[in-house]
Amino acid sequence: MGDALLAIGTRKGLFLARSTGGGPFEVDPVRFSTIGVHAVAVDTRGPTPRLLAAVEYGHFGPSVMWSDDLGETWQEADRPPVAFPADSGATLTRVWQLQPSPSEPGVVWAGAEPGALFRSEDGGRTYELVQGLWDHPHRPQWQPGGGGLCLHTVLPHATDPEKIAIAVSAAGFYRSTDGGAAWAAANQGIRAPFLPEGAQYPEFGQCVHKVAAHPDRPDTLFLQHHFGVYRSDDFGATWTSIGDALPSDFGFSIAVHPRRPDTVYVLPLESDMNRVPVEHRYRVFRSDDGGGSWTAFGEGLPEGPVHDSVLRDAMCATDAGIFFGTRGGEVHASHDDGETWSRVAAHLPDVLTVRAAVL
């Protein structure tokens, strides 16, 4: 493996860790100290990598910064890069996701709160509201999850720029087949057990925590729900439960192996009322058959008892390795597909997001 970069967004700043020639990661001093970094992206589509960071300035509000020199210097657009039109009556609360398009050069998607999708055509410098989703007739009935009405997942199709999917907590999973002009809820088969009998499979109103896909098989999706783990083989038209063999089907993060489309990772938590790792031990569960069976791996991870959880965007699986960060400020890495682990960083602030790439 060549050189790799790991971007760690935390409650109090951005930390970049670098690996040279496959060696250990070394963590740089903090960037954006004391500022929340809720989303990061490492865009390797161009001749030089671009880093994107969604920062929250507190009193001055959220923004998106970019760096074309691997984090040495950062820039911001002259106007607010992500902002609602004046006639929308909405105020941007937070940018939850930054996702470069795999099929459209220069396009970057941003998922935001309250429940909005933005599109950039200049590499992530500035963004425009996707009006089709904002005007969806379901919107007046959407309810925020515990973290707010956050659009936290953006899944542009790997080969078809007309197809894109998003997830909003706690509205559910939606998809578009015309580039974002029109959207349809796609939650068929996902159970919401907190609803009354006979009403547990609603069209929308689902608390989806995270969705992942592999570029070689973009119509196969893996979804971590508030109450379950699911798989779809038709880009979300229908969903099937794959979490029955897990010790708990509650959790936030889910990721797909970078080279094996049937290999998926989750990190189960005890329950929605007790958000700690199962048995108070960090164990990453891997399925190599698309969710048919699961194996737990924990060698090299803290023995416990562990009382920290892992947030929805704090796990990633890339050619640089498998990574997850914790609310206790630790980041762990695996370079053998999740079978053994080592600690990359400790004593960081609350880890919100983790992204990595081979440069």
N, C-alpha and C positions, 0 to 999 in steps of 0.2 A: 504494500500500500504506500502511496505517496504521502505528501503533506496533507494534513486535515485540520479543519477548524471546527470548534464546538462553541456555539453561542448560547449563553445561559442568561435568560431574562429573569430578574428577581424583583421583589418588592422594593428594593433599594439599589437599583442600578443593573447594568449589563456587565457580565464577565465573559471574556473571550479566552478560550483555552486552545492551545496549538500543539499539534503533534508533527514532528519532522521525521520523514522516512519510516513511519510506522512505530516510532518511539512513544514514550509516555506523554500524556498531555500535561502541559504546564500552563497555569492560569495567570493571565495578565492582570495588572491592576484594574480596578473597577472603572467603567465608563458610566456617565450619567449618575454619579453618586447621589443617593437619597431619592432618586426619581424612579417610580415604578415603570418597569419594562414588561408589558403584557403580551407582546408578540414579537417574534423575530423571524427573519427569513434569510437564508444564504442562497442567493440567486446566481447560479453558475452557468446560465445560458449564454452569456456574452463572452467576449475575449478576456475580460477580467471579471472576477467575482464582484458582486454588489451585495453589501449587507443592508438590510432594512430593519428598523427597530420602531415599534410603536411605543411611544413614551407618554407618560402622564405627568404633566407639570404641576399637578395640584391646582392651585388658584388659577393658573394660566391655561389649564385644560389639556386635552390630549393632542398629540401630533405624531407624524411619521418622519423619521430621519433616515438618511442614507449615507453610505460610505463606499467609496470605490478604491480604497487603499487598505482594505482588511481591518478597518476600525481605527486607523490612526487619526483620521479627521472625519468629521461628520457635517452634513449639509441639510438644510431644510428649505422647502419652497418659500418663495416670497409671500404667497398667500397661504391661508390655512390649507394644508394638503388634503384633509378629509373634513368636509363640512356639509351640513344639510342646506338645501336651498332655503332662502328666506321665507318662502311661502309654505314650507312644510310644517312650520310650527314646532319643529323638533330641535333638540340640542344634543350634540354628540357627547356621550358619556365616556366611551372608551373604545379603542380599537383592539379587538380580541384575536384577530387572525390576519396574517399577511401570506398570500399564496401566489407565487409566480405561475403563470399559465404554462403547461407543458406543450401546447400546440400553437400559441400565438406569441411571437416575439414581441417583447416590450410590454405585454399585458401583465398586470399584477392585480389580484383581487384582494379586497380588504373587507373583513367581516367586523361589524361594529354593533355597539349598543346605543340606542334601543332597536334591536332586531333589523339591521339594515346591511345591505351589500353595496360596496363601492367598487368601481373599476378604474384602473389606471392604464393609460396607453403610452406613458412616457417612462416606463421602467420603475414605477413606484414613487415618482416625485409628487404628482398630483392625481386626484381621484374625483370621479363623478358618481353621484347616486344612481343605482340601478332602479329606475322608477317602477318597472314592472313588479318587482317584489314589494317595494314600499306601498304600492297601491293595491296589494292583494286583498280580496274581500275578507279573508280570515283575520287580518291584522287587528281589527277592533276587539277580537275575542282572545288574542294571544295574552298569556299571563307570564310574568317573569319567573324564572327559577330562583334558587337561593343566591345565585351570583348576579341576578339581574336578567333582563331580556337580551341575552347576549347571542349574537350570531358568531359562533365559535369555530365552525368548521366550514371550509370552502373546498369543494372537490371538483375542479374543472376536469373534464374527460381528457384522457391522455392523447387521443387522436382526433376527436370530433369537437371542434370549438363551439358547436351549437349546443352541446350537452354540458350542463353544469348542475351540481347539487350543493345544498347548504343544509346546516342544522342549526336550529335556534332553541335555546333553553328558555322556557319550556313549551315552545310551540310545536317542535317536531322536525321532521326531515321533509325537505321540499326539493323539487328538481325542475329543470327547464330543458327543453329540447330545441329552443329557438334562440339561443344565445343570451337568454335572460329577459326576453320581452314578456313571456308568460310563464307562470309557475303553477305547479300542482303539488298538493300534499301527497306524500308517498310513505305511509306508515302502516300499510296493510300487513297484519300478522304480528305487530308489536303490541304487547299486552301492558296495560296500565292497571296493576292490581289494586291501586288505591281507589279506583272508581267502583261504583256499584255493579253487582252481577248484571250481565246483559249490556253493560255500557263500557266494558273494559278494553275494547278495541276501537277507540275513537279515530275519526279521520285525521284529526290533529289534536294538539294539546299534550303531546308526548314530551317527556323530559329526556331528550337524547343528550348524552354526555360527550360523545366523540364518535367520529366515523373515519375509517381508513380504507385505502384501496392501493392496489399495485398497478403501475403503469402498463405492464404487459397483459393485464387482465382487468381493464378499467370498469367493466360492468359488474364485477364481483366486489361487493362492499362488506365491510365488517363494522358492526355498530355496538358500542357500549352504551346501554340504556341505564336509566336510574334503577330499573328492576329487570336486568337481563342482558345477555350478549346474543347478538343476532348476525345472520349472514343473508345477503341478497345476491342472486346471480343475474338479475335483470335490472341493474342500476336503480334499485330501490322500489321497483313496482310491487314486489312481494318480499317478505322477510320470514326467516325460519330461525327458531331458537337454537343456539349452539352452546348454551351455558350450563346445561343440566349437570355435566360432569365436574364442574368447578366447585370448590368448597364454598364459594359465594359468587353470585352473579352481579353483585354491586361493585362498582368502581368507576373511575373516570377516564383512564387512559386506555388506548388501544393502538397498535401499530402493526404493520405488515413488513415482513422481511424484504430487503431491497432486491434480492435476486430470486426468491422462492415465493410465488404468489399464493401458495396454500399454507404458508407459515405465518402465523399471527400470534401476537403477544398481548397479554393483559396482566394487570397487577390487581388482584381482587382485594377489596376491603371488607371488613366484617359485615357492615350493614349501613343503611342510610342513617341510622341512629347512633352508630358507633364507627366512625370513619377512621379506622386504624387498620393496618395490614392484618390479614387473617392470622390468628394465633400470635399476634404481635411480632411477626417476623416478616421481613421483606422476602417475598418469593415471586419471581416472575414465572407465569404459566405460559407455556408455548404449545401450540398445536401445529402439527406438520401435515394435517389432513383437512385443513379448512374448517376446523372446529369440531371434527368428529371425536377427537380425543385430546386430552391435555396432559402435559407433564410439568411438574414444578421444578424450578431451578433456583438455588439460593447460595451455592458455594461462593464464598468471598463476600457475601453481604452480611451486615450486622446480625448477630444472633438474637438480639433483643433483650428484654422486651422493647419493642418499638411502638411509639405512640404518634408518629407523624404519618401523614397521608401523602399521596401523589396526585397532583392536579391533572386536569384533562389534557393540557398541552405540554406536560412535562415528561413525555416519553417520545422518543423517535428511533427509527430503525433505518440506517443508511449504510452505504459502503464504508463509512468511517467507523461503524460499530453500532451497537444497540446501547441506548442511553436512557436513564431516567433521573429526574431530580426530585427532591423531597421538600416538604414544607419545613423540615428542620435544617435546610441549607446544605444538604449533601447531594452530590452527583455521582452516580455509579455507571460504569461502562463495562460492556462485554465485547470481546473480539473473537469469540467462538460461538456465535449465534445464540447467545444467551445462556450457555451452559455453566460458565464461570464468570465471576464479576470482580472488578477492582474499583476502588474509590478514586475518582478524579479530583474532587474538591470537597471541602468540609467547611463548616462555620460561615457559610454564605447566608444572606437573607433568604427568606421564603422563596423557593424556586417556583416561578410561574410558567416558564416555557423553556424548552430545550430544542435546539436544531443543530445539525452537524452536516458536514459535506467534505468530500475529498476534493482538494483544490488542484 
